[in-house]
Amino acid sequence: MNYSEWLYWELIKKHKSGNSFERWSLRHLHQETYLNRLAIAVLRYNKDKNKECNVRVNSIWVDGTPQAFGAARTNKVKCELADLLFIIEELDSNGDELMRKGMLLQGKVTRHPKKIDSNNSTKKERTLFQKLDRTRPLTLRAGTKDSTSVIGSYHFDSSEDEGMFDCSRFLLMPKHTVDPMLKLVFNEVWPFHITWPKDFNSNLMVTGDTLSNFVLNMYKSKNLGKPIVSPEICDWSRMVKDLENKYKGIRMNGHDRQQRIYSSNIASFSVIDRFSNSPKVQPHSFPIEQEELNNSNLPYISIIKVTIESPLHQID
């Protein structure tokens, strides 16, 4: 899907409106078209494994909040928590949970495909992700001011000495079209690049993965993504639950009074015949050669949830 991601990015770039390309790109990453791509990637993986499944992708968007208030070494941290929270869960045929985990993603538009920019907001976000003091609470507020309502206060576990590597990554997006020769120099460069800084004092990033592959690898790998378990025993899990529950049934004051919870009406897929070379998918899959994007009623920022569920009658 790597080449098709460049095609998709070029469509986003072509149809851009407004001032912020970062916000414009992030909105498209949880628009129906891209949600369908993620669902199909999981579907195709399970087809290759002869595993029937239903895949659902849902988006809960939160429009620039919440803001994180915490501590990192001797400094205070105050910035947005992230741009995206990806949740992937697997259920058995009875609807019982087999696996659930999540990752926070901070999106950044960059001029160089393997360097993160060094503006003030990026410095704050890097401090949160790389140097968070996990012995002290991380507080989420509904707005940017200290006086706004508290969503919750959380003590993360001791799986990391500091920072949030176990539950976060950076999502780099190119500000301009990348020269084809530059792609060759860096071997693999993607428009939606999931990565991490080489060290705290450098803006060089490691070679990571595409967003689509990253989400698929969260599903396949036991070591990628932070488990979401009982909120009574894990503050990370409690934070995810609080974020999921906060926006139920709420409409935004602006932005055409859109709902906070966004569910694509074409984000549910089922393999009907797992032995077919071209399994039936309900509804139609996203065509790579598509030339138009639906830019109306785009959500703003999002929790994106991928659900894989076994059918009632699994064929052995």
Backbone torsions as a table, in degrees:
resi	resn	phi	psi	omega
1	MET	NA	-0.1	-174.3
2	ASN	-61.2	-47.7	-178.3
3	TYR	-64.8	-40.5	-179.1
4	SER	-65.9	-26.3	176.6
5	GLU	-67.6	-34.8	174.4
6	TRP	-66.3	-38.8	177.4
7	LEU	-62.6	-40.8	-179.4
8	TYR	-67.2	-42.7	177.9
9	TRP	-60.8	-40.6	-179.9
10	GLU	-64.5	-33.9	175.0
11	LEU	-66.6	-43.0	177.9
12	ILE	-60.0	-46.3	179.7
13	LYS	-61.8	-41.5	-177.3
14	LYS	-62.9	-39.0	-173.5
15	HIS	-99.2	12.1	-176.4
16	LYS	-58.2	140.2	170.1
17	SER	-139.3	155.7	-176.6
18	GLY	88.6	-178.2	-172.1
19	ASN	-92.7	-35.5	-172.3
20	SER	-95.9	111.1	177.1
21	PHE	-70.9	-32.0	177.7
22	GLU	-60.8	-49.9	179.8
23	ARG	-64.4	-40.4	-180.0
24	TRP	-61.1	-43.6	-179.7
25	SER	-67.5	-44.3	-179.8
26	LEU	-60.7	-38.6	178.8
27	ARG	-61.4	-39.1	-179.5
28	HIS	-71.0	-24.0	-179.1
29	LEU	-72.7	-13.1	171.4
30	HIS	-126.2	27.6	168.2
31	GLN	-84.2	158.0	-172.6
32	GLU	-51.3	-39.6	-175.5
33	THR	-58.6	-46.5	-177.8
34	TYR	-77.0	-35.0	176.0
35	LEU	-58.0	-38.4	177.8
36	ASN	-63.9	-39.0	179.3
37	ARG	-61.2	-42.6	179.2
38	LEU	-63.8	-43.2	-179.6
39	ALA	-63.0	-41.2	-179.5
40	ILE	-66.8	-36.5	178.3
41	ALA	-60.6	-43.5	177.5
42	VAL	-67.3	-41.2	-180.0
43	LEU	-59.9	-46.5	-178.7
44	ARG	-65.5	-37.1	177.1
45	TYR	-60.9	-45.9	-179.8
46	ASN	-69.3	-31.4	175.7
47	LYS	-62.3	-43.1	178.6
48	ASP	-63.4	-26.2	178.9
49	LYS	-92.3	6.9	-176.8
50	ASN	55.8	40.3	-178.7
51	LYS	-117.7	112.2	176.9
52	GLU	-69.1	146.9	179.7
53	CYS	-163.3	161.3	166.6
54	ASN	-110.2	135.6	-178.6
55	VAL	-121.9	128.1	177.7
56	ARG	-124.4	138.9	177.3
57	VAL	-125.4	121.1	-178.9
58	ASN	-125.4	153.6	-176.8
59	SER	-128.5	128.4	174.1
60	ILE	-116.2	114.3	-171.8
61	TRP	-110.5	147.8	-166.2
62	VAL	-128.2	5.5	166.7
63	ASP	53.7	59.8	170.9
64	GLY	83.4	-10.5	174.6
65	THR	-118.4	163.8	12.8
66	PRO	-87.5	165.5	174.1
67	GLN	-98.3	139.7	-179.2
68	ALA	-99.5	132.5	176.5
69	PHE	-122.3	116.7	-178.3
70	GLY	-155.7	-159.4	-179.0
71	ALA	-135.8	144.4	176.3
72	ALA	-136.0	108.9	-173.9
73	ARG	54.9	-118.0	-178.1
74	THR	-97.2	1.1	-175.8
75	ASN	-106.5	150.9	171.6
76	LYS	-82.8	151.8	177.9
77	VAL	-117.1	130.1	176.0
78	LYS	-148.7	105.0	-179.2
79	CYS	-165.6	175.5	176.8
80	GLU	-66.5	148.6	-178.2
81	LEU	-64.1	-47.8	-178.8
82	ALA	-175.6	173.7	174.6
83	ASP	-93.1	-32.3	-177.2
84	LEU	-139.8	145.4	167.8
85	LEU	-121.8	114.4	177.1
86	PHE	-93.2	130.8	175.0
87	ILE	-122.4	130.3	175.3
88	ILE	-124.7	133.7	-177.7
89	GLU	-138.7	148.0	177.7
90	GLU	-124.3	132.7	-178.3
91	LEU	-120.0	150.8	173.7
92	ASP	-85.4	-175.6	-174.4
93	SER	-67.7	-16.1	177.0
94	ASN	-92.5	0.4	-178.4
95	GLY	85.1	6.9	178.8
96	ASP	-82.1	143.7	-174.3
97	GLU	-75.0	127.6	174.3
98	LEU	-98.3	-35.7	-177.6
99	MET	-158.1	142.7	175.8
100	ARG	-152.6	127.6	178.0
101	LYS	-154.9	166.6	-174.4
102	GLY	-146.1	167.1	176.2
103	MET	-148.7	136.9	172.7
104	LEU	-88.2	139.4	177.3
105	LEU	-125.1	130.9	175.2
106	GLN	-107.0	112.5	-177.9
107	GLY	-82.5	137.9	177.6
108	LYS	-139.9	130.3	172.0
109	VAL	-84.3	131.2	-174.9
110	THR	-128.3	153.8	176.9
111	ARG	-85.5	-26.1	-178.2
112	HIS	-116.6	136.1	-172.6
113	PRO	-66.3	-18.4	-179.3
114	LYS	-128.4	26.5	174.6
115	LYS	-133.6	139.8	176.2
116	ILE	-96.0	139.7	-178.4
117	ASP	-66.7	162.9	-172.5
118	SER	-116.8	37.5	177.9
119	ASN	-78.2	174.5	-174.1
120	ASN	-62.8	-42.6	-179.2
121	SER	-64.3	-39.2	178.4
122	THR	-64.1	-40.1	179.1
123	LYS	-60.9	-42.1	179.1
124	LYS	-65.3	-44.0	-178.2
125	GLU	-67.4	-36.9	176.3
126	ARG	-67.0	-38.8	177.5
127	THR	-60.8	-42.3	177.7
128	LEU	-62.1	-52.0	-175.0
129	PHE	-70.7	-35.3	-171.7
130	GLN	-102.0	-22.2	-172.4
131	LYS	-131.2	14.4	179.1
132	LEU	-55.9	131.2	175.1
133	ASP	-79.9	106.4	-174.2
134	ARG	-80.9	-3.1	174.9
135	THR	-85.2	-8.3	-178.8
136	ARG	-119.4	156.9	-173.1
137	PRO	-72.5	146.9	169.6
138	LEU	-105.4	119.7	-176.7
139	THR	-106.3	132.8	176.3
140	LEU	-106.7	130.8	176.7
141	ARG	-117.9	154.5	-176.4
142	ALA	-71.8	-18.2	179.6
143	GLY	-137.7	-174.2	-174.5
144	THR	-84.7	-15.5	-176.8
145	LYS	-92.0	151.7	179.2
146	ASP	-62.1	-21.4	-176.2
147	SER	-87.9	-8.6	-178.1
148	THR	-72.0	161.8	-173.7
149	SER	-64.9	144.9	-179.2
150	VAL	-87.2	127.9	173.2
151	ILE	-77.8	-42.3	179.1
152	GLY	177.1	164.4	176.7
153	SER	-126.2	133.4	-166.0
154	TYR	-136.0	137.0	170.5
155	HIS	-105.1	111.6	178.3
156	PHE	-72.7	156.6	-178.0
157	ASP	-71.0	176.5	-174.3
158	SER	-94.2	23.9	179.6
159	SER	-67.6	-21.5	173.1
160	GLU	-124.7	144.0	178.2
161	ASP	-65.4	-42.2	176.7
162	GLU	-156.3	163.9	179.7
163	GLY	80.8	-172.8	-173.7
164	MET	-134.0	37.0	-177.8
165	PHE	-61.1	-31.1	-178.0
166	ASP	-70.3	-17.5	-174.5
167	CYS	-136.9	17.9	-178.3
168	SER	-152.1	155.5	174.0
169	ARG	-149.7	167.6	173.6
170	PHE	-100.1	144.7	178.4
171	LEU	-116.1	105.4	-178.9
172	LEU	-91.5	135.7	178.0
173	MET	-129.8	132.9	-175.6
174	PRO	-71.9	138.0	177.3
175	LYS	-74.1	-33.3	-178.4
176	HIS	-129.0	164.3	175.4
177	THR	-59.8	132.2	-177.8
178	VAL	-84.6	130.8	179.8
179	ASP	-59.9	134.2	-179.1
180	PRO	-55.2	-34.9	178.8
181	MET	-67.3	-33.5	178.4
182	LEU	-66.7	-35.4	176.3
183	LYS	-60.8	-39.6	-179.8
184	LEU	-67.6	-39.2	-179.1
185	VAL	-60.6	-41.6	-177.1
186	PHE	-95.7	10.6	175.8
187	ASN	67.1	-62.2	-178.6
188	GLU	-135.5	116.7	177.7
189	VAL	-131.1	134.8	-175.8
190	TRP	-127.9	153.9	-179.9
191	PRO	-72.2	-24.9	176.6
192	PHE	-122.4	87.5	-168.5
193	HIS	-103.3	114.2	177.2
194	ILE	-87.7	121.9	-170.6
195	THR	-155.4	-174.1	-176.9
196	TRP	-151.8	144.8	179.3
197	PRO	-63.1	147.7	177.7
198	LYS	-64.8	-38.7	170.9
199	ASP	-158.2	170.9	-171.0
200	PHE	-66.7	-30.2	-175.7
201	ASN	-92.5	6.5	-179.2
202	SER	-121.0	148.6	174.3
203	ASN	-98.5	7.0	174.2
204	LEU	-76.7	140.8	-177.6
205	MET	-113.9	150.6	174.7
206	VAL	-72.7	160.8	173.6
207	THR	-77.0	119.6	-175.4
208	GLY	-107.0	-115.9	-175.7
209	ASP	-153.8	167.3	173.8
210	THR	-72.1	158.0	178.5
211	LEU	-60.6	-44.1	-179.1
212	SER	-61.9	-45.8	179.0
213	ASN	-66.3	-35.5	179.4
214	PHE	-61.2	-46.8	179.1
215	VAL	-64.7	-41.0	178.0
216	LEU	-63.9	-39.8	179.2
217	ASN	-69.8	-28.5	172.4
218	MET	-60.4	-36.8	179.0
219	TYR	-72.0	-40.7	-173.4
220	LYS	-82.0	-35.3	-169.2
221	SER	-97.6	142.6	175.2
222	LYS	-80.3	-16.6	-171.8
223	ASN	-102.7	1.8	-179.6
224	LEU	-119.7	126.7	-175.7
225	GLY	99.8	138.8	-178.7
226	LYS	-92.2	124.7	-178.4
227	PRO	-57.0	139.9	174.3
228	ILE	-106.8	112.9	-174.3
229	VAL	-121.0	-151.1	-179.6
230	SER	-67.4	128.8	178.5
231	PRO	-65.7	-15.4	178.4
232	GLU	-73.0	-21.9	-175.8
233	ILE	-118.1	-1.9	-175.7
234	CYS	-146.8	118.7	-177.1
235	ASP	-71.5	-31.2	173.2
236	TRP	-58.4	-45.1	180.0
237	SER	-66.6	-36.9	177.5
238	ARG	-65.5	-38.8	178.4
239	MET	-63.4	-44.1	178.6
240	VAL	-61.0	-43.7	179.4
241	LYS	-62.2	-42.7	179.5
242	ASP	-62.1	-41.3	-180.0
243	LEU	-67.9	-38.7	178.3
244	GLU	-65.2	-40.3	-173.7
245	ASN	-81.5	-22.6	-171.3
246	LYS	-63.1	-31.5	-169.0
247	TYR	-107.3	11.2	179.8
248	LYS	-65.8	130.5	174.0
249	GLY	69.8	14.4	-176.3
250	ILE	-107.3	137.1	172.8
251	ARG	-104.1	151.4	178.1
252	MET	-78.8	150.6	177.5
253	ASN	-68.9	-40.2	177.3
254	GLY	-104.7	-159.2	175.2
255	HIS	53.8	46.7	175.5
256	ASP	61.4	26.1	176.7
257	ARG	57.2	39.9	-179.5
258	GLN	-69.8	151.7	174.4
259	GLN	-68.1	149.1	174.9
260	ARG	-71.4	-38.0	-178.5
261	ILE	-91.3	123.6	-174.3
262	TYR	-118.6	116.2	178.6
263	SER	-122.8	120.3	178.8
264	SER	-65.4	136.9	177.6
265	ASN	-81.8	1.3	175.0
266	ILE	-130.3	43.0	-178.2
267	ALA	-115.0	22.2	178.2
268	SER	-121.5	124.6	-174.2
269	PHE	-127.5	145.9	177.7
270	SER	-137.5	134.1	170.9
271	VAL	-81.0	116.5	-179.6
272	ILE	-84.2	-44.0	-179.9
273	ASP	-127.8	102.6	-172.6
274	ARG	-71.4	-17.6	-178.9
275	PHE	-93.3	0.0	179.8
276	SER	-79.3	144.7	175.2
277	ASN	-67.4	-27.4	178.5
278	SER	-128.9	79.7	-175.9
279	PRO	-62.2	148.3	177.1
280	LYS	-72.7	133.1	-180.0
281	VAL	-122.8	129.7	-179.9
282	GLN	-112.0	118.9	-4.7
283	PRO	-89.6	-150.9	-173.4
284	HIS	-67.7	147.6	179.6
285	SER	-79.2	166.1	-178.6
286	PHE	-75.6	122.9	178.5
287	PRO	-80.1	128.3	-177.8
288	ILE	-60.8	-33.4	-175.4
289	GLU	-82.6	7.8	-179.1
290	GLN	-55.2	136.1	-174.3
291	GLU	-105.5	-11.4	-177.7
292	GLU	-124.1	150.0	175.1
293	LEU	-120.6	147.3	176.4
294	ASN	-87.1	104.3	-176.9
295	ASN	-94.2	2.4	-178.2
296	SER	-84.2	140.5	175.7
297	ASN	55.3	42.8	176.5
298	LEU	-68.8	137.4	171.8
299	PRO	-68.9	168.8	-173.5
300	TYR	-100.5	-78.8	169.3
301	ILE	-127.2	163.7	-156.6
302	SER	-149.2	150.5	156.1
303	ILE	-94.6	126.0	179.3
304	ILE	-111.5	123.6	-175.9
305	LYS	-114.0	125.6	176.9
306	VAL	-109.0	121.0	-178.4
307	THR	-116.6	125.2	176.3
308	ILE	-112.0	123.4	-175.4
309	GLU	-129.7	131.7	177.0
310	SER	-70.4	144.4	176.6
311	PRO	-69.7	166.4	-178.3
312	LEU	-63.9	-34.0	-177.5
313	HIS	-117.2	87.3	-179.5
314	GLN	-77.8	129.6	177.7
315	ILE	-86.1	125.7	-179.9
316	ASP	-77.8	NA	NA
